[in-house]
Amino acid sequence: MRSPVGRHGPRLDSAWWRGAAALLAGALPALAFPAPSLWWLAYVALVPLLLLVRSAGSVRRAALDGWLGGTGFMLAVHHWLLPSLNVFIVVLAGLLGLLWAPWGVLVRSVLGGRPSVARALTALAVVPSGWLMVELVRSWQGLGGPWGLLGASQWEVAPALRLMSVGGVWLVSLLVVAVNTAVALCVVHPPARISMVSALVVGALTTSAVWVWAPLKQDGRLRIAVVQPGVIENGDARFARSEALTRDLAGQRVDLVVWGESSVGEDLAARPDLAARIAKVSQDVGADILVNVDARRSDKPGIFKSSVLVGPHGPTGQRYDKMRLVPFGEYIPARSLLGWATSVGKAADEDRRRGTTPVVMTLPSGVRVGPLVCFESAFPDMSRHLVRDGARLIVAQSSTSSFQDTWAPAQHASLGALRAAETGRPVVHATLTGISAVYGADGHRIGRWIGTSASTSAVYDVPLTTGTTPFVRFGDWAVYSALVVLAVFCAAEGVRALRRPGPGTPAPPARTAHGSPARPGR
């Protein structure tokens, strides 16, 4: 019996070693995201997994490698959830990892063996399209939402931000996987190198050129104050700290003050004293205050998370109820089946209620603001919808205090850059405990981040813009293009399979030089 460990290390023909290699290879791209932020790694991080999957000896093995690679990726990107979900995070990662099983089969079919140049060019379109379908499916809110999309790792790369304005984060995910596919092909089939590089350059130049067609124009400025009270467990003390930090902004001529998610723990209609305190601070500062109320409503049953705009005379009546809730954190999907998650982690004891419609608020200056709450800033369609409804500024109120010393705060803050670049509108990411950040309409950071150790406020001078990005105008065209690519590929493969002779089909008779069927010699 041969040992699974050879002279030069582990043998990948061992199922156990191969499975471990797939898990590790799948986890590698997580290093491209914050906090490591090795963005350049994203362009080669999938190569080990691609090479492993293409070498699978069977379709079943390729599907298994894809599943294990996807499981490794989900575990690595969401490892900071472990303290909250405990062992349940492993179960979730394994279930979501199943989405990569078909992708593994796809990779083996187009990259296996020694692909021709035509097959290599096909792979350059098909493999990224398959990956994007996985990202699209797992972006459904019930499956955890679009956290850790591969394109999101490029949040501080200027050319990638330009591409996001054209086709959203989806287009950048396609590009990143395409580069990985090209590198893998260059490794296994060197003659394809020129074709791979040429195809990538043409694709990048074409999509970048579209950006020029929709320039943004600066039109006014807004002074935004972000109030971050810091880690304060007691709700009353946290409110008082936010109140004091806001009062210190008096005289700084701000246009809007933003508090973080769950900054108010009581319904303002049921606690007019709290509403009066916020109104007094608003009057002192000379600006409306956007607070976030996490409480049981007095006019409706259940607990809501709501962005509420408060002016010098009290709540203005403009309110947004959070629509997309965090699975297990704010509600438990299929609670009758998965309710046991509350016994092994910090899952929600009671499901919060959902809002029904996005809201665009109007400030006294006439500027329109679109609020988002928490991980809603991860959804490209939500910010796009707000901008199409007239929002000139997007405000995301968040709190990652449960994950204070993990990669989560930096990952969450980075999402603001994506939404700004996609929509051509500045984004304010305001948190209770950090990281808070502000981004201009091109996705670049304005001013400094407020870190997780700070209890402070900061004022940002934010340029406003007009104009419409291609992504806002045309939406998820990159996703639809990937669907078309896969549909055409599957149809072509189906036709090839029908035309391929079966194993028992006799070969046609040979022809003689005179064009007649060959006959046995007489």
C-alpha positions in Angstrom: 0.0 0.0 0.0 1.4 3.4 -1.0 1.8 6.1 1.5 -0.1 9.3 1.0 3.1 11.2 1.7 5.7 10.9 -1.0 9.4 11.9 -1.2 8.5 15.5 -2.0 5.5 16.0 0.3 1.8 15.0 0.4 0.4 13.2 -2.6 -2.7 14.7 -4.1 -4.0 11.4 -5.3 -4.8 10.8 -1.6 -8.4 11.9 -1.1 -7.6 13.3 2.4 -4.6 15.3 1.2 -6.5 16.5 -1.8 -9.4 17.6 0.3 -7.2 19.5 2.6 -5.5 21.2 -0.3 -8.9 22.3 -1.7 -9.9 23.8 1.6 -6.6 25.8 1.9 -6.7 26.8 -1.8 -10.2 28.1 -1.4 -9.3 30.1 1.7 -6.4 31.9 0.1 -8.4 34.7 -1.6 -9.6 35.9 1.8 -6.3 37.6 2.3 -7.1 40.0 -0.4 -9.9 41.5 1.7 -9.5 43.8 4.7 -7.9 43.7 7.2 -4.9 42.2 5.4 -6.0 44.0 2.2 -3.5 42.3 -0.1 -5.6 43.4 -3.1 -3.1 42.3 -5.6 -3.3 38.7 -4.3 -6.9 38.4 -5.7 -5.5 38.2 -9.2 -3.6 35.0 -8.6 -5.2 33.6 -5.4 -7.6 31.3 -7.3 -4.9 29.8 -9.4 -4.1 26.9 -7.0 -7.7 26.0 -6.8 -8.2 26.1 -10.5 -5.1 23.9 -11.1 -6.3 21.4 -8.5 -9.8 21.2 -9.8 -8.8 20.8 -13.5 -6.6 17.8 -12.5 -9.6 16.0 -11.0 -9.8 12.4 -12.3 -13.6 12.4 -12.5 -16.6 14.7 -12.6 -17.5 13.6 -9.1 -14.0 14.5 -7.8 -14.1 17.9 -9.5 -17.5 18.6 -7.8 -16.0 17.6 -4.5 -12.9 19.8 -5.0 -15.2 22.7 -5.9 -17.4 22.2 -2.8 -14.4 22.0 -0.5 -12.8 25.0 -2.1 -16.0 27.0 -1.7 -16.3 25.9 1.9 -12.7 27.0 2.6 -13.5 30.4 1.0 -16.6 31.0 3.1 -15.0 29.9 6.3 -12.0 32.2 5.7 -14.0 35.3 4.6 -16.5 34.9 7.5 -14.3 33.4 10.2 -15.0 36.4 12.4 -18.5 35.1 12.9 -17.2 32.1 14.9 -17.7 33.7 18.3 -21.3 34.5 17.5 -22.4 31.3 15.6 -19.9 28.9 17.1 -19.8 25.6 15.3 -22.9 26.5 13.3 -20.6 28.7 11.0 -19.0 25.4 9.8 -22.4 24.0 8.9 -23.3 27.2 7.1 -20.0 27.3 5.2 -20.4 23.7 4.2 -23.9 24.3 2.9 -23.0 27.4 1.0 -19.9 25.7 -0.3 -22.1 23.3 -2.3 -22.7 26.2 -4.7 -19.2 25.8 -5.9 -19.7 22.1 -6.8 -21.1 22.8 -10.3 -18.4 25.4 -10.8 -15.8 22.7 -10.1 -17.4 20.5 -12.8 -17.4 23.5 -15.2 -13.7 24.2 -14.5 -12.7 20.6 -15.2 -14.7 20.6 -18.4 -13.0 23.7 -20.0 -9.5 23.6 -18.4 -8.9 19.8 -18.2 -6.3 18.2 -20.4 -4.4 20.5 -22.8 -7.0 22.9 -24.1 -6.7 24.4 -27.5 -6.5 28.2 -28.0 -10.2 28.3 -28.8 -11.0 26.3 -25.7 -8.8 28.5 -23.6 -10.6 31.6 -24.9 -13.9 29.9 -24.1 -12.6 29.2 -20.5 -11.7 32.8 -20.1 -15.4 33.7 -20.5 -17.0 30.6 -19.0 -15.1 30.1 -15.7 -15.6 33.8 -14.5 -19.3 33.6 -15.5 -19.7 30.4 -13.5 -18.1 32.0 -10.5 -20.3 35.0 -10.8 -23.4 32.8 -10.7 -22.2 31.4 -7.4 -21.8 35.0 -6.1 -25.2 35.9 -7.4 -27.0 33.0 -5.7 -25.3 33.4 -2.4 -26.0 37.1 -2.4 -29.6 36.4 -1.7 -30.4 37.8 1.7 -31.6 34.5 3.1 -28.2 33.0 2.3 -26.2 35.7 4.0 -26.1 38.4 1.4 -23.2 39.6 -0.9 -20.5 39.8 1.7 -17.1 38.8 0.4 -17.7 39.2 -3.3 -14.3 38.8 -5.0 -14.6 42.1 -6.7 -15.0 43.8 -3.3 -11.4 43.1 -2.6 -10.5 45.9 -5.1 -12.2 48.6 -3.0 -9.1 50.9 -3.0 -7.8 50.3 -6.5 -8.7 53.3 -8.8 -9.0 51.4 -12.1 -11.3 48.8 -10.4 -13.5 51.6 -9.0 -13.9 53.0 -12.5 -15.0 49.6 -13.7 -17.5 49.4 -10.8 -19.1 52.6 -12.1 -19.7 50.8 -15.4 -20.8 47.3 -14.3 -20.8 47.3 -10.5 -18.8 45.0 -8.3 -20.0 42.1 -10.5 -17.9 43.3 -13.4 -14.8 43.5 -11.2 -15.5 40.0 -9.9 -15.6 38.8 -13.6 -12.3 40.5 -14.3 -10.5 39.1 -11.2 -11.6 35.6 -12.0 -10.7 36.0 -15.7 -7.2 37.1 -14.7 -6.8 34.0 -12.5 -8.1 31.8 -15.3 -5.6 33.3 -17.7 -2.7 32.7 -15.3 -3.8 29.1 -14.8 -4.0 28.6 -18.6 -0.5 30.1 -19.0 0.8 27.6 -16.5 -0.7 24.5 -18.1 -0.6 25.6 -21.7 2.1 28.2 -22.5 1.2 28.6 -26.2 -2.0 30.4 -25.0 -0.2 33.2 -23.3 -0.4 35.8 -26.1 -4.1 35.1 -26.6 -4.8 35.3 -22.8 -3.0 38.7 -22.4 -4.6 40.1 -25.5 -8.1 39.1 -24.5 -7.7 40.7 -21.0 -6.3 43.9 -22.3 -9.1 44.3 -24.9 -11.7 43.6 -22.2 -10.2 46.1 -19.7 -9.8 48.9 -22.3 -13.3 48.4 -23.6 -15.0 48.6 -20.2 -12.8 51.5 -19.1 -13.7 53.5 -22.2 -17.4 53.3 -21.3 -16.6 55.2 -18.1 -15.7 58.2 -20.2 -19.2 58.4 -21.6 -20.7 59.2 -18.2 -18.6 61.9 -16.5 -19.7 63.2 -13.1 -19.9 66.9 -12.4 -19.4 68.4 -9.0 -22.5 70.4 -7.8 -22.2 71.8 -4.3 -20.8 70.6 -1.0 -22.2 69.3 2.2 -20.6 69.3 5.6 -21.3 66.0 7.3 -20.5 65.2 11.0 -20.1 61.6 12.1 -20.6 60.8 15.8 -19.0 57.6 17.1 -19.5 57.1 20.8 -17.3 54.0 21.1 -17.8 50.8 23.0 -20.4 51.6 25.7 -22.5 48.7 26.8 -25.1 50.8 28.7 -27.7 52.2 26.3 -28.4 55.4 28.4 -24.7 56.1 28.7 -24.2 55.6 25.0 -27.0 58.0 24.2 -25.5 60.6 26.6 -22.1 60.2 25.0 -23.5 60.7 21.5 -25.5 63.7 22.8 -22.3 65.3 24.3 -20.2 64.7 21.2 -22.9 66.2 19.0 -23.2 69.3 21.2 -19.4 69.8 20.7 -20.1 70.4 17.0 -21.8 73.7 17.7 -20.3 76.5 15.6 -18.8 74.2 13.0 -21.6 74.9 10.4 -22.5 71.3 9.7 -25.4 70.4 7.4 -26.1 66.9 8.8 -25.1 64.9 11.8 -25.1 61.1 11.6 -25.3 58.7 14.5 -24.6 55.0 14.1 -26.9 52.0 14.1 -28.9 51.3 17.3 -27.8 54.7 18.7 -31.2 55.1 20.3 -32.7 52.1 22.2 -36.2 53.4 22.7 -39.0 54.3 20.4 -39.0 58.1 20.1 -42.8 58.2 20.0 -43.0 56.4 23.3 -40.1 58.4 24.8 -40.8 62.1 24.0 -38.1 63.1 26.5 -35.4 61.4 24.3 -36.9 63.1 21.2 -36.8 66.4 22.9 -33.1 65.9 23.9 -32.1 65.1 20.3 -34.1 68.1 19.1 -32.4 70.4 21.5 -28.9 69.3 20.4 -30.1 69.7 16.8 -31.1 73.3 17.6 -27.7 73.9 19.3 -25.7 72.6 16.3 -28.0 74.0 13.6 -28.4 70.8 11.7 -30.7 67.8 11.5 -29.6 64.6 13.1 -30.0 61.2 11.5 -30.3 58.7 14.4 -31.0 55.0 14.3 -33.7 53.6 16.6 -33.5 49.9 17.5 -36.7 49.3 19.5 -40.2 47.9 19.7 -42.5 50.3 17.9 -45.4 51.9 19.8 -47.6 52.1 16.6 -46.8 48.6 15.2 -46.1 45.2 16.7 -42.5 44.0 16.8 -39.0 45.4 16.9 -37.7 47.6 14.0 -34.4 49.1 13.2 -35.2 52.6 11.8 -33.3 55.6 10.5 -35.1 58.6 11.9 -34.4 62.2 10.9 -34.7 64.6 13.8 -34.7 68.4 13.5 -34.8 71.4 15.9 -38.5 70.8 16.5 -38.3 67.0 16.9 -38.7 64.1 14.5 -39.4 65.4 11.0 -41.6 62.4 10.1 -39.0 61.0 7.7 -38.3 57.5 8.7 -36.8 54.4 7.0 -37.3 50.9 8.4 -34.6 48.4 7.6 -35.7 46.1 4.9 -32.9 43.4 4.7 -32.1 41.8 8.0 -29.0 39.9 9.0 -29.7 36.1 9.1 -29.3 34.8 12.6 -28.2 38.2 13.9 -31.6 39.8 13.5 -33.8 36.9 12.6 -33.5 33.2 12.2 -34.5 31.8 8.8 -37.0 28.9 9.2 -36.9 29.3 12.9 -39.0 26.2 13.5 -36.1 24.2 11.9 -33.0 26.3 12.8 -34.1 27.8 16.1 -31.6 25.6 17.9 -28.9 28.0 16.7 -29.8 30.2 19.7 -28.4 27.5 22.0 -25.0 27.3 20.4 -24.3 30.9 19.5 -25.5 34.5 19.8 -28.5 34.2 17.4 -31.5 36.4 17.6 -34.0 35.4 20.3 -36.8 37.3 18.6 -37.1 38.1 14.9 -37.0 41.8 14.0 -39.6 43.2 11.6 -38.8 44.3 8.1 -39.5 47.6 6.4 -41.4 47.5 3.1 -40.0 50.3 1.0 -36.8 52.4 0.5 -37.0 56.0 1.6 -35.2 59.1 0.3 -35.2 61.9 2.9 -34.9 65.7 2.3 -32.7 67.9 4.4 -33.6 71.6 5.0 -31.1 72.6 2.4 -33.0 70.5 -0.2 -30.4 67.9 -0.5 -31.9 64.4 -0.7 -30.3 61.6 1.4 -30.8 57.8 1.0 -30.3 55.9 4.3 -29.2 52.2 4.6 -28.8 50.2 7.8 -26.0 47.8 8.6 -25.2 45.2 6.0 -27.7 46.7 3.5 -24.6 48.6 2.3 -23.4 45.3 0.9 -26.2 45.1 -1.6 -25.5 47.0 -4.9 -29.1 47.2 -5.9 -30.2 49.1 -2.8 -27.9 52.0 -3.3 -28.6 52.0 -7.0 -32.4 52.2 -6.2 -31.9 55.1 -3.9 -29.9 57.1 -6.5 -32.5 56.4 -9.1 -35.1 57.8 -6.7 -33.1 61.0 -6.4 -30.6 60.5 -3.5 -27.5 62.7 -3.8 -25.9 61.3 -0.7 -26.0 57.7 0.7 -25.7 57.2 4.5 -25.1 53.8 5.9 -25.6 53.5 9.7 -23.8 50.5 11.2 -22.6 48.8 14.3 -20.0 46.0 14.4 -19.4 46.1 18.1 -19.9 42.3 18.4 -16.8 41.9 16.1 -14.7 44.7 17.4 -11.2 43.1 17.2 -11.8 41.2 13.9 -11.6 41.9 10.2 -15.3 42.7 10.1 -15.2 46.5 10.9 -12.6 47.1 8.1 -14.5 44.9 5.6 -17.7 46.7 6.4 -16.2 50.1 6.1 -14.7 49.2 2.7 -18.1 48.5 1.2 -18.9 52.2 1.2 -16.2 52.7 -1.5 -17.9 50.2 -3.8 -21.3 51.8 -3.4 -19.9 55.3 -4.0 -18.1 54.2 -7.2 -21.1 52.3 -8.5 -23.6 55.1 -8.1 -21.4 58.2 -8.5 -22.7 59.5 -5.1 -20.7 60.1 -1.9 -21.2 57.6 0.9 -21.1 58.1 4.6 -20.5 55.0 6.7 -21.3 55.9 10.3 -20.9 53.4 13.1 -21.2 53.2 16.9 -17.8 51.7 17.6 -15.8 52.0 14.3 -14.7 51.9 11.7 -16.5 55.0 10.4 -15.6 56.4 6.9 -16.6 58.7 4.2 -16.1 58.3 0.4 -16.4 60.6 -2.5 -18.4 59.9 -5.6 -15.4 58.2 -7.2 -15.0 55.8 -4.3 -11.9 57.4 -2.9 -11.7 58.1 0.8 -12.4 61.6 2.1 -10.6 62.5 5.3 -9.6 59.9 7.9 -11.2 56.7 9.1 -12.4 56.7 12.7 -10.9 53.6 14.2 -12.4 51.1 16.6 -10.7 52.5 19.6 -12.1 56.0 19.2 -14.9 57.8 20.9 -15.2 61.0 19.0 -16.8 63.0 16.2 -15.4 64.2 12.9 -16.6 66.6 10.2 -16.2 65.9 6.5 -16.5 68.3 3.7 -18.2 66.2 1.1 -18.5 67.3 -2.6 -21.9 66.5 -4.2 -22.2 65.4 -7.8 -24.7 65.1 -10.6 -24.6 62.7 -13.5 -25.5 59.1 -13.9 -23.1 56.2 -14.0 -23.6 53.3 -16.5 -24.2 51.0 -13.5 -27.1 53.2 -12.3 -28.5 53.5 -15.8 -28.1 49.9 -16.9 -27.9 47.9 -13.7 -26.7 44.4 -13.5 -25.8 43.9 -17.2 -22.6 42.1 -16.2 -24.7 39.4 -14.5 -27.0 39.0 -17.4 -24.0 38.8 -19.8 -22.6 36.0 -17.6 -25.9 34.2 -17.8 -25.9 34.4 -21.6 -22.3 33.1 -21.8 -23.3 30.1 -19.7 -26.4 29.5 -21.6 -24.6 29.5 -25.0 -21.8 27.3 -23.6 -24.3 24.8 -22.2 -26.2 24.7 -25.5 -23.0 24.2 -27.5 -21.9 21.4 -25.2 -25.3 19.8 -25.6 -25.1 19.9 -29.4 -21.6 18.5 -29.2 -22.8 15.6 -27.0 -25.6 14.8 -29.4 -23.2 14.8 -32.4 -20.6 12.7 -30.7 -21.0 9.0 -31.7 -21.9 6.6 -29.0 -19.6 3.9 -27.9 -21.4 1.2 -29.8 -21.9 3.2 -33.1 -20.0 1.6 -36.0 -17.7 3.8 -38.0 -18.8 4.7 -41.5 -17.2 2.6 -44.3 -14.0 3.8 -45.8 -14.0 5.2 -49.3 -11.9 4.1 -52.3 -10.0 6.4 -54.5 -12.9 6.3 -56.9 -15.4 7.4 -54.2 -17.0 4.0 -53.8 -17.3 2.1 -50.6 -14.4 -0.1 -50.0 -15.3 -3.8 -50.6 -13.4 -6.9 -49.6 -11.0 -8.1 -52.1 -12.4 -10.8 -54.5 
